[in-house]
Amino acid sequence: MQASDFPETFQQQVLSELRQINQRLDHIEGDFANLETKFNGLETKFNGLETKFNGLDNKLNNLDYKFDTYRNASDQLVRLATTIIIAAASVVILSPLLQSVAPIINY
């Protein structure tokens, strides 16, 4: 090896190493691009899940409202049925009692 060949050989080695570094950086750049694509996909899926969750939340609130309405209607129906039963029982019980007391009142 001659003295004049040394700078060229060194230069070739440096250039070779720089090319390898450049290839690695290109590879890393591609990896980052893939990560960005995957992250954007995850963000899209997350937004979709958030939309579905909001839809489920609305449905749950609607179901809650329907259940409360059903419960209130059931309570009112029970009160109405109780009132009808008490009124019917009063008529059944008081009618014979008043008929038996009526002759006494007429005198």
Phi and psi in degrees as a GROMACS rama.xvg file:
@    title "Ramachandran Plot"
@    xaxis  label "Phi"
@    yaxis  label "Psi"
@TYPE xy
-92.8469  162.221  GLN-2
-64.815  -33.5243  ALA-3
-74.8482  -22.6144  SER-4
-76.5868  -25.0265  ASP-5
-61.339  -48.4093  PHE-6
-62.1046  -36.3653  PRO-7
-68.7903  -41.1461  GLU-8
-65.1391  -44.932  THR-9
-61.2486  -42.1773  PHE-10
-63.4678  -40.7704  GLN-11
-64.4269  -40.5246  GLN-12
-65.0599  -43.8775  GLN-13
-63.0447  -44.5257  VAL-14
-62.5668  -40.1146  LEU-15
-63.4055  -43.8406  SER-16
-65.2586  -41.08  GLU-17
-63.9801  -37.8118  LEU-18
-63.7896  -42.356  ARG-19
-63.4937  -42.2275  GLN-20
-62.8467  -41.918  ILE-21
-62.6248  -41.0736  ASN-22
-64.3978  -41.4844  GLN-23
-63.5757  -42.2053  ARG-24
-63.9425  -39.3147  LEU-25
-62.3563  -41.0926  ASP-26
-64.1458  -43.5343  HIS-27
-64.2294  -40.2807  ILE-28
-60.9186  -40.231  GLU-29
-64.9406  -40.3812  GLY-30
-62.3509  -42.4015  ASP-31
-64.3103  -37.606  PHE-32
-64.246  -40.9666  ALA-33
-64.05  -42.0924  ASN-34
-62.7745  -40.408  LEU-35
-64.4705  -41.0271  GLU-36
-62.8258  -45.2948  THR-37
-64.8149  -40.5514  LYS-38
-63.5474  -42.1951  PHE-39
-63.344  -37.2231  ASN-40
-63.7511  -42.3471  GLY-41
-65.0135  -38.2218  LEU-42
-63.7522  -41.3519  GLU-43
-63.4676  -44.6563  THR-44
-63.7379  -40.4249  LYS-45
-62.6671  -43.3742  PHE-46
-62.567  -37.9933  ASN-47
-63.9822  -42.4133  GLY-48
-65.0439  -37.9395  LEU-49
-63.8955  -40.478  GLU-50
-63.8869  -43.7938  THR-51
-64.0187  -40.2213  LYS-52
-62.1349  -42.8896  PHE-53
-62.8522  -38.2804  ASN-54
-64.1147  -42.4221  GLY-55
-65.673  -37.7647  LEU-56
-62.8579  -42.1589  ASP-57
-64.1382  -42.1374  ASN-58
-64.054  -39.2539  LYS-59
-65.0421  -42.0924  LEU-60
-63.33  -39.7711  ASN-61
-64.5978  -42.5136  ASN-62
-65.2539  -39.5467  LEU-63
-59.5082  -44.7902  ASP-64
-62.0245  -44.7226  TYR-65
-63.3282  -40.089  LYS-66
-64.9131  -43.1766  PHE-67
-61.7553  -41.7266  ASP-68
-63.0429  -43.8134  THR-69
-61.9433  -43.15  TYR-70
-64.6321  -43.4918  ARG-71
-63.8049  -42.3359  ASN-72
-64.2591  -39.5389  ALA-73
-63.9949  -42.5374  SER-74
-61.3622  -43.5444  ASP-75
-65.957  -37.354  GLN-76
-66.4728  -39.2838  LEU-77
-64.118  -43.0682  VAL-78
-62.0423  -41.9513  ARG-79
-63.5132  -44.8414  LEU-80
-62.8031  -41.0181  ALA-81
-62.841  -43.1579  THR-82
-62.6085  -42.4132  THR-83
-63.8093  -41.7895  ILE-84
-64.9421  -43.8683  ILE-85
-64.2526  -41.5838  ILE-86
-64.3847  -43.395  ALA-87
-65.1713  -42.0597  ALA-88
-65.2666  -37.654  ALA-89
-62.9463  -43.2592  SER-90
-64.1698  -43.2586  VAL-91
-65.2218  -40.458  VAL-92
-81.4448  -43.1538  ILE-93
-75.945  -28.2748  LEU-94
-60.2093  -53.7664  SER-95
-65.0094  -34.257  PRO-96
-64.7371  -45.2439  LEU-97
-66.789  -35.4375  LEU-98
-66.8467  -35.2665  GLN-99
-76.4483  -27.5911  SER-100
-87.5464  -22.2608  VAL-101
-56.7853  -43.5904  ALA-102
-63.8714  -31.8663  PRO-103
-70.3412  -36.8176  ILE-104
-71.5852  -33.1597  ILE-105
-68.1405  -23.9622  ASN-106
